[in-house]
Amino acid sequence: MPRFRRSLLLLVLCLLPGLGQAAGKCERLVATGNPEYPPYLWRDPENPKQLIGANADLLKQIARELGLKVEILYTGPWSRAQDEVRTGRVDLIAGAFLTLPRLETMDYVHPAFLETQSVVWVKRDRAFPYSGWDDLRSHTGGTLVKNSFGQAFDQFARENLKLEEVPSLTQAYQKLLLERTDYVLYERYPGLVLADTLGMADDLVALEPPISSEGLYLTLSHNSACNDPWLRGQLAKKMTELVAAGVPETLLQRNLERWKALQMQPVATPE
């Protein structure tokens, strides 16, 4: 009878989903993120199904050092990318702020690998007096669908601000220049880079002070087949090492130059 019970137990364990297969599943990770986020992330012009940038390079380096394969895929606008990770169809987000709603569906890999400021972007000739969050109450703002600026500001915005959500930053900037909104909330670095790319840099200005300064994290979906203690521990260990060595900042500067070089390519004129 003991032998029968052992055999039965082994059979049950083999049939349980995921057990015995986790290692195989985790040989390959799929990640995504905000595709309008240079120099952190953007679509590869040579392969638009892939995302490239500082966050992608960092995740690839971590995966390589852990002996894993990773793909960073374009899965649609930022709102759709978050849904893909929430459901587990994609394993990771390559760069997200920490918020309570995301904690319900994702594990965060600590520490944060970069800090980024979010600011109030306005049309230069229609700037309004601003010294903090309360000065936004009487204005209509624009933001991306499911975007976050940290838990504290997100709660304040839900309770006090009128924000119109659009799928892309390009649309948000266009509405701002057409004076359909008074301001746009977005991060300083990617906002400036994209404004410059769109030829809008002279028309837009960021108000001070920033609305928030938040850390960027890797997040791993609760519904990912690869989400296990070993992977979470290894990701955190490797991230701690790379952050201490200053690797994320180096990759950020490298990808800023990479983005600038890509923007220069179409400018060339024939002799």
N, C-alpha and C positions, 0 to 999 in steps of 0.2 A: 504493500500500500504506500509506504513512503516513496518508493521509486516511482510509482504511478503519479503521486502528487507532484513530485519534482518534474516529471515529464510534462504533466499538464501545465504547471507553472511556466515552464520554458516555452511551451506552445503559445500560451496566452501572451507572454512578453513579446514573442516574435510577431504576434498579430497586432499588437498595439501600434497605432499609427505613429510613425516618427522614430520609435525606438529601433536602434540598430541601423537606421538609415540616416540619422542626423549628420554624422560625419560626412557622408557622401553628399548630402544636400548642401552642406556648408563649404564644400570645396569651391563653390561659385556664389558670389553675392551680387545682387542687383541693387543699385542705388539710383536716386533721382534727386531733384531739387528745383530751386527757382531758376528758370532759364533766362530771366532778365536781371542778371546779378553780376555783371562784370565789375571787377576782375575776379570775383569769387567763383561764378559759374556763368556759362553762356553756351549756346549751341555751336557746335563745331561747323564752320562754313563748309568744310570738305566732307563732313558726314553729319548732317543735321539730326540724325537719330541719336547722336551722342552729345553729352555735355562735357565741356572742358573748363579749365580755370583752376584757381588756387585750391579750392575745396576738393576738386576732382583729383588733382595731383597729390594732395595730402592723403586722401583715402586710398589711392592706388599704391602709395608708398607703404602705408600701413598693411594693406593686403599682401603686398609683395613680401614684406618682412615676416608676415605670419604664414606664408606659403599658400595664400588663397588667391583666387581669381575674382576680379570685380569688374562690373560694367556700370558706367554711370550714364543712364539713358534719359533722353528727353521724353517725358510722358504727358506733355501738355502744359498749360499755364500752371502757376504756382498752386492754385486751389486744387487742380486735378492731381498734381504731384503728391500733395499731402493725402488725398484720398487713396491713391495707389499704395502708399505706405501704410496707411491706417488699416486697409483691408488685408494687407499682407501679400498683395500681388507683387509688390516691390519691398525689399528688405530694409533699406536704409534711406534716410534723408541726409544728404551731404551738406549740412549747414542749416540749423533752425534755432530760433530763440526758445527759451524754456517758458512754457505756459501750462497752466493747470489742465485745460482741455487736451493738450497733446500728451501730458503725463498719463492720461487715462488710456491711451492707445499705443504709446511708445516708451521705450527705455532710453534714457539719455546717457551717452558716454561721457564721463567726466575725466579730465577738466574740459572747459570750453577751450577751443583752439584759437579763437580770435575774438576781440571786442570790436563792436561796430556801433556807431552813433546813428540814431534816426532823427531827422530834422523836418521842419516845416518848410516846404518849397512853395514860393509864391512867384507870381509874375512881377518882374522887377519894378514896373511902373505902377503896380497896384499893391505894394507892400503895406501892411497895416501894423499899428503898434502891437508889439508882442514882447512879453517878458516871461511867459510861462503858460501852462495848460489852460488856465481860466480864460485867457485872451482868445481862445479858439471857440468859445461857446456861441458867440454871435455870428459865426461864419460857417459857410458850407465847405466841407473838405472832400477830398478824393483819396482813395486808397485801393489796394488790390484786394480781390476776393480772398478771404481767409488769411490775410496778412496779420502779423502780430508785431507789437512794439514793446513786448514785455508785459507781464501779468498786471502790474500796477496801472500802466497807461491804458491797457486794453479795457480794464474795468471802468476807469474814468471815462473813456470814450463811449462805451456802451450806455452809460448813465447820463452823459452830459453833452455829447457832440453829435452833429449831423454829418455823417460820412456816407458818401456814395461810393459803392464798390464797383470796380471794373476789372476785367481779366488781366490787363497788361499795364505796365508803367507808361508805355507809349500813349495809350488811350487816356490815361490819367493826365499826362502832360498836355495833350491836345485839348482836353476839356478845360484845363487851367488857362491855356493861352487864348481860348475862345471865350473866356470869362464865364463859363458855366459853373465853375467852382472857384473858391477864393484861395484854396491852398491844396497841396498834395503832401501826404505823409509818406516818407520813404527814407531809406538809409542814405547817409551823406555820400559815401564813396561811390557806390553803384549809381546813385541818382545823378551825381555830377558827371560820371563817365558816360552814362547813357544820354544825358542832356547834350553833352559835347558831340556824341556820335550822331544825334538827330539834328544837330545844328541849332539847338535851342539854348545853349549855354549862356549867350548874351541876354536872353530874355527872362531867365530864371535866376532866383537868388534864394539861398537858404537863410532862414531867420535863426537868430541865436536867443536863448540857449537851445541845445538839442532837447527833444521831448524824452529821450531815453538813451541809455548806453547799455547794451546787452551783449552777452557772450553768445558766440555761435558754437553749436554742438552737433556732433553726429547723433542721430537718433535711430534706434532699431525697433521695428514694428513688433508689438506683442504677438501679432499673427504671422510673423515670419517663421518659416520652418527652421531657420538657422538660429533663432533666438534661444540660446542656452547659456548656462553659467560660464562655460569655458570661453565661448566667443565674447561675451560681455567683459569678462575679466581680461582677456588678451587685448581687446580693443582699448580698454582703459589703461592698461599697463603701457602699451605702445604709444598711446596718445600722450600720456604723462611724460614719457621719454622725449618725444619729438617737440612738445611744447617747451620743455626745459632747455632744449637745444636751440630754440628759436627757429625751427624749421617752418612753421606756418607763416611767419612774417617774411622769410626769404621767398617762399613760394608766392606770396601775395605780390611782392615787388616784381618778381619775375613775370607773373601773369599780367600785371599792369603794363609792362613793356610789350608783352605778347599781344595784348589787346590793342595797344596803340599802333603796333606794326600792322596788324590786320586792317585797321581803319585807314592806314596809308595806302594800302595796295590798290584800291579802286581809283585813287586820285591820279595815278600815272596817266599822262597824255601822250599820244603818239607824236613823233617828231614830224 
